[in-house]
């Protein structure tokens, strides 16, 4: 969809409901999905029942994603938590022809270059899963507990920006949510405003 | 001169970019940035306006202080001469909306100016007097690129710079109007009450753009109605529907017509606390 500039008219004001899709709600069951990964294997949420699952919306060309990958920050999280039994799924919802939509071969090449430690990279080119979850930006992260309940949605951390220097002092919301949930405690910051480039539906 | 949005944007684009003696334009990531002031004379104890001018390449936009669903607000770090201080907050023009498949963002295409008032000390430092600013932005089209520029300008300004800055200042949102605005709490919503300055003053429609997305959601339906007693109400969804009443609500009320009549700005800044009126 093209970028549309909207001068604020009364018609757009009074009728404005700009959210075009549902949003997964923290505290409710996370939406089901069935997506192929870059090796052609299908993944569903249900098959990971009994484990924590992280869904990390990504677009390797977006400067905000680059901030977390070129610094090694994202891979560090992926490695640390998959070692604890968390299933970490990178998801891309770029539509064909849009930025970030790669062939499986390109994905494998780039994720190897970046040393991604995700459990799998899932492809959602028609955007249905992204819209079911309400993924707005890259990155945008969702954490699902072993019972299938969404326990976190939002930003990866609390320092919006593209400068890797911000990562050091930031509160990593995903790390905190996983640590709290895995200890059996409520997630204290369960819903934050994500930051990043828009998902290229 | 009409101050509706379309007119404002056209007008700014027509201001000629004549070369100025004491400011340099820095181009990065599809934006040309420069620092200007309206200080044609530097008066001890006085104030002037400093402006960051951003000219975006066609098709590209930068972001408002609340960028909306995606993007990143422009940031300005000022480096003022000895004794000079900021005399208020950075002022942002009313943004336009940019919509794509993922949602709605707020920002600027074409040209925009971010303004800050600066107070001059009672004793001037030695010349040359130089202001600088480190500006960072995100420029997006379909893709996004971060940009930055280190800008400098010396005082005094020339007449062309002053003309640009003064015009940019005139086009800023109003900070007050004859309308009385107050807020009250409702389940899941914040209700703004707008009392017109006179019984015959009307508005055809109003929308609220929140400054803080953790307080109010910019997306979602806002309900606008006119009460038979002559006041208006605008109900805005809270960011967290279970949250209590906010302590502070800041943002822009964008109306169809000028707030103070046909030749005035359609954008009004509001800064409400639970007990106060704007």
Contacts between the chains, C-beta under 8 A, distances in Angstrom:
chain1	res1	chain2	res2	distance
A	1	B	100	5.5
A	1	B	101	4.5
A	2	B	100	7.6
A	3	B	59	7.8
A	3	B	61	7.9
A	3	B	98	5.6
A	3	B	99	7.5
A	3	B	100	5.5
A	3	B	141	6.9
A	3	B	142	6.7
A	4	B	98	7.1
A	4	B	99	4.9
A	4	B	100	7.4
A	5	B	61	8.0
A	5	B	96	5.7
A	5	B	97	7.2
A	5	B	98	6.0
A	5	B	109	6.3
A	6	B	96	6.5
A	6	B	97	3.9
A	6	B	98	7.3
A	6	B	99	6.0
A	6	B	104	7.9
A	7	B	5	5.1
A	7	B	6	6.3
A	7	B	96	5.9
A	7	B	97	8.0
A	8	B	5	6.9
A	8	B	96	7.3
A	8	B	97	6.7
A	8	B	207	6.2
A	8	B	254	4.9
A	9	B	256	7.2
A	10	B	204	5.6
A	10	B	205	3.7
A	10	B	256	4.5
A	12	B	97	7.7
A	13	B	205	5.1
A	13	B	206	7.1
A	13	B	207	3.9
A	13	B	222	7.3
A	13	B	224	7.4
A	13	B	254	7.3
A	13	B	256	7.6
A	14	B	205	5.4
A	14	B	207	7.9
A	14	B	222	7.9
A	14	B	224	5.8
A	15	B	221	7.8
A	16	B	207	6.7
A	16	B	219	8.0
A	16	B	221	6.7
A	16	B	222	6.7
A	17	B	219	7.3
A	17	B	220	6.3
A	17	B	221	4.7
A	18	B	69	8.0
A	18	B	99	6.8
A	18	B	103	6.2
A	18	B	104	4.2
A	18	B	218	7.6
A	18	B	219	4.3
A	18	B	220	7.7
A	19	B	103	6.9
A	19	B	219	4.7
A	19	B	220	6.4
A	20	B	101	7.3
A	20	B	103	7.4
A	61	B	143	6.6
A	62	B	143	7.9
A	62	B	144	6.4
A	63	B	138	7.3
A	63	B	144	5.8
A	63	B	145	6.6
A	63	B	146	5.0
A	64	B	72	7.9
A	64	B	144	7.9
A	95	B	101	7.6
A	98	B	142	7.1
A	99	B	142	6.1
A	99	B	143	5.0
A	127	B	101	7.2
A	135	B	102	7.8
A	136	B	69	4.8
A	136	B	70	6.2
A	136	B	102	4.9
A	136	B	103	5.2
A	137	B	69	7.1
A	137	B	70	4.8
A	137	B	102	7.1
A	160	B	72	6.0
A	161	B	72	6.3
A	162	B	72	7.0
A	162	B	138	6.8
A	162	B	146	4.2
A	163	B	146	7.9
A	191	B	240	7.3
A	193	B	213	5.1
A	193	B	214	6.6
A	193	B	239	7.9
A	195	B	70	7.6
A	195	B	72	6.9
A	196	B	70	6.2
A	197	B	70	5.9
A	197	B	71	7.8
A	197	B	140	7.1
A	197	B	143	7.5
A	197	B	144	4.6
A	198	B	69	6.5
A	198	B	70	3.8
A	198	B	71	7.6
A	198	B	100	5.4
A	198	B	101	7.4
A	198	B	102	3.8
A	198	B	103	6.6
A	198	B	105	7.2
A	198	B	140	8.0
A	199	B	101	7.2
A	199	B	102	4.4
A	200	B	100	7.9
A	200	B	101	7.1
A	200	B	102	7.6
A	200	B	142	7.2
A	201	B	100	7.6
A	201	B	101	3.1
A	201	B	102	5.9
